[in-house]
Each structure stands twice: as C-alpha cells, then as structure tokens.
Amino acid sequence: MKGPLGVKPEMYKERHCVALSAGRGLTTIAPFSTVAPKTPQKYHYCIPPGAYPFFDPHEENWLKADMLETVSNERLDQPFLAGKRSNVSLSKVDLLEVRKAILHWLGLSRLTEHL
C-alpha cells in the first residue's frame, strides 16, 4: 500500500471505539468522535458528557457507524480508567443503540425490531 497511513476524511487519530467482532488478528470497530456530525442520522448515536468515566466528562461522544473499520489488533488498546488501562463496557441500553446505528448504516434497518 502506498501513501500515508491516513488521509482526510478518514479518521486517523487515537480514539475510543466499540469492538464488534474479532478474529485472525483483526477487529472490526465502530469509532467514537467528539465532533458531532453535521446532520445526525440514525447511524449516529450520542453518548452525553459524564455518562462514562473513560470518556471526557465535558464532551459528547458520537458513535459514527458510517465509519466502520477493520483494523489490526496491534492498533487497539484499552482505555484509561482510574489511571490504568482497563476493560470497560457500555450499558445494555447504549449497546442496543450502537447495534441499531450499525444496522441502519448497513441498510438493515428492518432488523432493529429484532434486537
């Protein structure tokens, strides 16, 4: 592959994400951004400031399911919580909304009723 590792409008900085599936040294992720989408869609989901201790307590965190990626496990790390790397998870409600957003992006909106 030629060229730089990241090119705008690709997301190429360190950020939080949800791991969706993993295997063969790769993980498919849905990234979060503190930059709100210009026009929020059903494939975006906002987690408000202060909802989780591993996010910035003063900023919204937007799941951007339209930017799904498959990355090497070497690129992944655990977020900091109380000064150390920790396993963290979203609430059942937030995880359900993440799943819905992903289905909307994939054109499978009709399946959201089965979650």
Secondary structure, DSSP 8 states (H G I E B T S, - for coil): --S-S--TTS--S---EEEEEEETTEEEEEEEESS--SS--TTEEEE-TTS-TTS-TTS-EEEEGGG-EEEEGGG----EETTEE------HHHHHHHHHHHHHHTT-GGGGGG-
